[in-house]
Amino acid sequence: MPEINCYVNGELKNICVDYGETLLMMLRNRLGLTGVKKGCEVGECGACTVLVDGKPVTSCIYLALWVDGKNVLTVEGLTASGELSSLQQSFVEEGAVQCGFCIPGFLMSAYALLKKKKHPTETEIRNGIAGNFCRCTGYENIIRAIKNVNQTSTKAKLP
Amino acid sequence: MFNIKEHFSATSINETIRLLQDYPGAKLIAGGTDLLVKMRKASPKCPVSLISLREIVELSQIYLTETGNLSIGATVTFDEICNNELILEKMPFLAQVAATIGGPQLRNMATVGGNLCSGAPSADSAPALLALDARLELIGPQGKRLLDVKEFFLGPFQVDLRDNEILSCIIIPLSSERALGGYYYKYSMRNAMDIATLSCASVCEIDAKNCLKSVRIALGTAAPTPIRCFKAERFAEGQQFSKELLERVALIAQSEAKPRSSWRASKEYRLHLVKVLVARTLKQAYLNAGGVI
């Protein structure tokens, strides 16, 4: 079994993986990062989205071997402290979360988008999350959450 | 878990060819977005040996050749094509095409070589490369050969990639004289994450008299392979741009298409789409080349 070295959420990891093991399996089963969700397993739904060297990939069709020498960021790594990041807080405030299963994937795609462009247009947001599916929300709240995260909110804060 | 017997990370083209010869039946992998999905659906009892091209630096380069042509390595991802400065400067049309593939995650993983070598009639990179008269550099135990992309597609999912051969790069001739305009339209059910129902790439230049020159029109999912519409191109060559010209060119292209009916669309609807998309893309290519309406 080959051994790989990679950074996961800022921590250096030295892991033995199987040839046929996906990054999704490695993150969930070996590292206990169950925030990364298993959806379609064929790279179409985006629920398994994580960032590799800052770029969103569908970890279900990304071999664990390939992450050797790279930096992986999962939803668990969005904040160091365990509190919600401003992006996550925006999702909560805008009602973007229903069952929640798609949300980690959306957060990773949105995080990558906002790193490239702090104030994306609605079209850019729609294109940036085009690889993530949601069956519950109808997307409007998710889009608004991403749009509003860097705006100063004039709404009353939730209690 | 995929049933992967061995995974070789080749570090050079020569090593890859040796591995292909030493391990018959081994599969080449780059992005894996086609192969791993196929393996997911295949029987888990069939172990597969993989030869990864991901570490081969020569395959991932985008540069201008000595003769001033654009070379795009086989393992360049679509996201890289979308954002590459040289491509945006010399052939922004390719960036426009690359942006139509899949979604952000897939574009970070999928490679142009993998897309082309799939031989899918709907492969999004095919119509554009056909319209640009691209040449493919193929390397095998017998050495290197340069193949016109027009000759590459042999049938649905069949390409002229011989035993133990790999696609190393795609060479796109650049005209230094006139501005080239190109446009690709991918008609699909969804705006992203979908396979083309029908697609069309048109490319042209315009001369001093505002006439169409070097017109090339290619279609995807309109025949058993991606095709060029040679009769339509010959008709358009040298003509003044007009709405009537577009309609006539589109009708001729329609006669060259051989689409089939599938669950996505009927043959009749695809023929209709050919007419609409040839006119639409040729018009936009003309505008992109600097043409005035």
Interface residues (C-beta under 8 A of the other chain):
Chain A: P2 D18 Y19 G20 E21 T22 M25 E41 V42 G43 E44 G46 T49 V52 K55 P56 V57 T58 I61 Y62 L63 L65 W66 S109 A112 L113 R126 N127 G128 I129 A130 G131 N132
Chain B: M1 F2 N3 I4 K5 E6 H7 S9 G32 T33 L36 V37 R40 K41 L50 S52 R54 D79 G102 G103 P104 Q105 L106 N108 M109 N191 A192 M193
